């Protein structure tokens, strides 16, 4: 079993900066594969946003034909994936 050092006691004001720096220093010493594992772990720690359960979503399975679904994908692709730099 791997042992872990006791985490340093940080004041709330310094915690974010010092802790972030410490985490980044440790992360930079890892291989890319290990960094990806850390990223997956961090994402797993974050609370899940509320939404519909899979069971609730099952009621919508098959509600749209393949042709309608493709038409919707095409509309999204053509209308939403473009950036108009002069728009703003």
HELIX and SHEET records of a PDB file:
HELIX    1   1 UNK A   12  UNK A   28  1                                  17    
HELIX    2   2 UNK A   32  UNK A   45  1                                  14    
HELIX    3   3 UNK A   54  UNK A   57  1                                   4    
HELIX    4   4 UNK A   58  UNK A   60  5                                   3    
HELIX    5   5 UNK A   66  UNK A   80  1                                  15    
HELIX    6   6 UNK A   85  UNK A   87  5                                   3    
END                                                                             
